[in-house]
C-alpha cells in the first residue's frame, strides 16, 4: 500500500517537473538586456569597420577614403546584425 502511494507521489512530482521545464524553454532575458545587446552589436560593427579602414589607409596611404568606405561597411553590417537579432527575438 505504501509502495503504491510512493509511486503515485513520484509520478506526480515527475509530471510537475516536466511541466515546469517545458514552460521555461525560452531563455528569459529582459528587454533592457536585449536592447543593450543589439546596440552593442551595432557599435562594435561600426568600430571594427572604422579601425580596419584606418589601418588600411595608413598602409596604402589613401588617408580618408578607406576609413569612410569601411565605416559605411561597418554601419551596414551592424544594421544587418540588428535586423537578424530582431527577427530571432520575434520567433
N, C-alpha and C positions, 0 to 999 in steps of 0.2 A: 504494500500500500504506500509506504513512504517512498519507495523507489519510483513508482508511477507519478507521485506528486513532484518528486525531484525532476523527473524527465519533463513533466509539463512546465514547470517553472523555468527549466533550462531552455526549452523550446521557445517559450515566451520571451526570455531575455535575448536569445539569438535573433528573434524576429524584430525586437525593438532596436537592437544594434544595427541590423541590416537596414531598417528604415531610416535611422539617423545617418548612416553612411551614404545612402542613396540621395538624401536631401542635400548633403554637403559636397556634392561632386564638383560644383563650380567653386573656384577659388574666390574667397570673399576679400576683395580689395576695395578700398574706399574710392570715391570719386576724386578726392584730392590726390590720392596716390596715382591714379591713372592719369590725371591731368599733368602731374609732375613728370611722370614717365614720358608722356608724349612731348611735353615741352623740352625735356632733356634730349630726346632723340632729335628734335628739330635743331636745337642749338649745337649739338655735337656734330651733326652732319655739316652745318654751315662752317663751324670752326675747322673741321678736318679738311673741307674743300679749300678754305682760305689758306690754311697752312701749307697744303700741297701746292697751291698756286704760288705762294710766297717762295717756297723752296725752289720750284721750277723757274720762277722769274730770276732768282739770284743765280741759278745755274746757267741759264741761257742768256741772261742779260736783257730780257724783254720786260722791263720793270712793271708797268701797271697792267699789262694785258692778261697774263696768265692768272694773276690774282683775281681779276674781275671775272674771267671765264670760269675758274674753279669755284669762286664764290657763288655764282649762279648755279653751277652744277650741284654744289652743296645744298643750296636752297631747294632745288627741285628734288634731290634725293631725300632731304628732310621732310618735305611735304608728302612725298610718296610713302615714307615710313609712317607718318602720322595717319594718312588715309588707311594704310594697311592695318594699323593698330586699331583704328576706329571701327573698321569692318569686323575685325576679330572680336572686339568688345560687343558688337551687336549680336553675334551668334550665341 
